Amino acid sequence: MRVSTASSIPRVASRAVLALGLLLAARNNLLAATVDRVAATIDQQVLTVSEINQMVAIRFFATTDRREILDALIAQAIRFRDVERFGAQDIPKDSIETRLGDIQRRFASPAEFTTALQRAELTLEEVRALVKRQLQVEAYIQERFAPMIFVSNEDIESTYAGTWSQQRRQRGLPIPPLSEVSEEIRALIRSRQLQTEIDKWTAQLRARTNVDIYAWR
């Protein structure tokens, strides 16, 4: 029986279209893999360049420097592991909403924030989850390290007479009596001492973790 040449043409064309479609799909997958490259690995955990770009887009951190954001995400990841070992605290919804509001105020309007979420391909619930994890780490820090901080009156007097007064003179500001600013200086010293403890803790955690950085080195 003779096969019609005309009837075989559509089948050939169909195969050609299918082959072209598969080729384009493979090309798109390759491009996606190239764009979403690895920024860093934390043991078996992977941080991608896309994740960093998302944080930049929604202004999750006060900085938009990608290397600083990468470092912040690495630090948060290894800290959260330690938090989980001891049990992460449940964070009240109003605390999450307050921090979310802080992020939203980095934009000119709510509409601009919504647009940034869409471009980052993130939902509001996903951002809330990120905020919750951040607050869980902060709550753990306050519970573990804050009670260790002690500021003596001698520390306050020394800081007042030294760097605190010197910085105000450099800015042309008046220097009020110590009695009026002692609590302000106490809070400043506590904040510095707490940050020192956080840095030491983070360095210890990182020393026990295999961290490799591939982007913005």
C-alpha positions as CSV (number, residue, x, y, z in Angstrom):
1,M,0.0,0.0,0.0
2,R,1.4,3.4,-1.0
3,V,1.7,6.0,1.8
4,S,0.8,9.5,0.9
5,T,3.7,12.0,1.1
6,A,1.3,14.8,1.9
7,S,0.1,13.0,5.0
8,S,3.6,12.4,6.3
9,I,4.5,16.1,6.2
10,P,2.5,17.2,9.2
11,R,4.0,14.3,11.3
12,V,7.6,15.5,10.3
13,A,6.7,19.1,11.1
14,S,5.2,18.0,14.4
15,R,8.4,16.2,15.4
16,A,10.4,19.2,14.4
17,V,8.3,21.5,16.6
18,L,8.6,19.0,19.5
19,A,12.3,18.9,19.1
20,L,12.6,22.6,19.0
21,G,10.4,22.9,22.1
22,L,12.6,20.5,24.0
23,L,15.7,22.3,22.9
24,L,14.3,25.7,24.1
25,A,13.2,24.1,27.4
26,A,16.7,22.8,28.0
27,R,18.2,26.2,27.1
28,N,15.9,27.9,29.6
29,N,16.7,25.4,32.3
30,L,20.4,26.0,31.7
31,L,19.9,29.8,31.9
32,A,17.9,29.5,35.1
33,A,20.6,27.4,36.7
34,T,23.2,29.9,35.6
35,V,21.3,32.9,37.1
36,D,20.4,31.1,40.3
37,R,24.0,30.1,41.2
38,V,25.3,29.3,44.6
39,A,26.3,32.2,46.7
40,A,27.5,30.1,49.7
41,T,27.2,26.7,51.4
42,I,26.8,26.2,55.1
43,D,27.6,22.5,55.6
44,Q,24.8,21.0,53.4
45,Q,22.7,24.1,53.3
46,V,22.8,26.2,50.2
47,L,22.3,30.0,49.9
48,T,21.7,31.1,46.3
49,V,22.3,34.4,44.6
50,S,18.6,34.7,44.1
51,E,18.0,34.6,47.8
52,I,20.4,37.5,48.3
53,N,18.7,39.4,45.6
54,Q,15.3,38.8,47.2
55,M,16.6,40.3,50.5
56,V,17.9,43.3,48.6
57,A,14.6,43.7,46.7
58,I,12.4,43.7,49.9
59,R,15.0,45.7,51.9
60,F,14.9,43.0,54.6
61,F,18.1,44.3,56.1
62,A,19.0,48.0,56.6
63,T,21.9,47.6,54.1
64,T,21.6,46.8,50.4
65,D,25.2,45.6,50.1
66,R,25.0,42.1,48.8
67,R,28.2,40.8,50.6
68,E,27.0,42.3,53.9
69,I,23.6,40.6,53.4
70,L,25.3,37.3,52.5
71,D,27.3,37.5,55.7
72,A,24.2,38.3,57.7
73,L,22.3,35.3,56.3
74,I,25.2,33.0,57.0
75,A,25.4,34.3,60.6
76,Q,21.7,34.0,61.1
77,A,21.7,30.4,59.7
78,I,24.4,29.1,62.0
79,R,22.9,31.0,65.0
80,F,19.5,29.6,64.4
81,R,20.9,26.1,64.4
82,D,22.1,26.7,68.0
83,V,18.7,28.3,68.9
84,E,17.0,25.1,67.6
85,R,19.2,22.9,69.8
86,F,17.8,24.6,72.9
87,G,14.3,25.2,71.5
88,A,13.2,28.3,69.7
89,Q,10.8,30.6,71.5
90,D,7.3,31.3,70.1
91,I,7.2,34.9,68.9
92,P,4.0,36.9,69.5
93,K,2.2,38.0,66.3
94,D,2.3,41.6,67.3
95,S,6.1,41.5,67.5
96,I,6.3,40.0,64.0
97,E,4.0,42.7,62.7
98,T,6.0,45.4,64.3
99,R,9.2,44.2,62.7
100,L,7.4,43.7,59.4
101,G,6.2,47.4,59.7
102,D,9.8,48.5,60.1
103,I,10.7,46.8,56.8
104,Q,7.7,48.3,55.0
105,R,8.6,51.8,56.2
106,R,11.9,51.5,54.2
107,F,9.7,52.0,51.2
108,A,8.0,55.2,50.1
109,S,4.5,53.6,50.2
110,P,2.7,50.3,50.9
111,A,2.2,49.9,47.1
112,E,5.9,50.1,46.5
113,F,6.5,47.4,49.1
114,T,3.9,45.2,47.5
115,T,5.6,45.7,44.1
116,A,8.9,44.7,45.6
117,L,7.4,41.5,47.0
118,Q,6.0,40.6,43.6
119,R,9.3,41.2,41.9
120,A,11.1,39.1,44.5
121,E,8.5,36.4,44.1
122,L,7.8,36.4,47.8
123,T,4.5,36.3,49.7
124,L,3.8,38.3,52.8
125,E,3.6,35.1,54.8
126,E,7.0,34.1,53.6
127,V,8.4,37.4,54.8
128,R,6.7,36.9,58.1
129,A,8.4,33.6,58.5
130,L,11.8,35.2,57.8
131,V,11.0,37.9,60.4
132,K,9.9,35.2,63.0
133,R,13.2,33.4,62.6
134,Q,15.1,36.6,63.0
135,L,13.2,37.5,66.1
136,Q,13.7,34.0,67.5
137,V,17.5,34.4,67.3
138,E,17.3,37.8,68.9
139,A,15.1,36.4,71.8
140,Y,17.6,33.7,72.3
141,I,20.5,36.2,72.5
142,Q,18.6,38.3,75.1
143,E,17.9,35.2,77.2
144,R,21.4,33.8,77.0
145,F,23.7,36.7,76.9
146,A,21.9,39.8,78.2
147,P,22.1,38.6,81.9
148,M,25.9,38.3,81.6
149,I,26.3,42.0,80.9
150,F,27.2,44.2,83.8
151,V,27.9,47.9,83.6
152,S,29.5,49.6,86.6
153,N,29.3,53.2,87.6
154,E,33.1,53.4,86.9
155,D,32.4,52.2,83.3
156,I,29.8,54.9,82.9
157,E,32.0,57.7,84.3
158,S,35.0,56.6,82.1
159,T,32.9,56.5,78.9
160,Y,31.3,59.9,79.8
161,A,34.7,61.6,80.4
162,G,36.2,59.9,77.3
163,T,34.7,58.9,74.0
164,W,31.2,60.1,74.7
165,S,32.1,63.7,75.5
166,Q,34.7,63.7,72.8
167,Q,32.3,62.7,70.1
168,R,29.8,65.4,71.2
169,R,32.5,68.1,71.1
170,Q,33.5,67.0,67.6
171,R,29.8,67.5,66.5
172,G,29.5,70.8,68.2
173,L,27.0,69.5,70.7
174,P,26.7,70.6,74.4
175,I,27.8,68.2,77.1
176,P,25.1,67.8,79.7
177,P,25.8,66.7,83.3
178,L,26.6,63.0,83.9
179,S,23.5,62.6,86.0
180,E,21.3,63.5,83.1
181,V,22.8,61.0,80.6
182,S,24.0,58.2,82.8
183,E,21.3,55.8,81.7
184,E,21.8,56.6,78.1
185,I,25.5,55.8,78.5
186,R,24.7,52.7,80.4
187,A,22.5,51.5,77.5
188,L,25.2,52.3,75.0
189,I,27.8,50.3,77.0
190,R,25.4,47.4,77.4
191,S,24.8,47.3,73.7
192,R,28.5,47.3,72.9
193,Q,29.2,44.5,75.4
194,L,26.3,42.5,74.1
195,Q,27.5,42.8,70.5
196,T,30.9,41.6,71.7
197,E,29.4,38.5,73.2
198,I,27.3,37.9,70.0
199,D,30.4,38.2,67.9
200,K,32.3,35.7,70.1
201,W,29.4,33.2,70.0
202,T,29.1,33.5,66.2
203,A,32.8,33.0,65.7
204,Q,32.7,29.8,67.8
205,L,29.7,28.5,65.8
206,R,31.4,29.3,62.5
207,A,34.6,27.6,63.6
208,R,32.5,24.4,63.9
209,T,30.8,24.9,60.6
210,N,32.0,24.3,57.0
211,V,31.2,27.6,55.3
212,D,32.2,28.2,51.7
213,I,31.5,31.5,49.9
214,Y,31.3,31.6,46.1
215,A,29.9,35.1,45.4
216,W,31.1,38.6,46.3
217,R,34.3,37.3,47.8
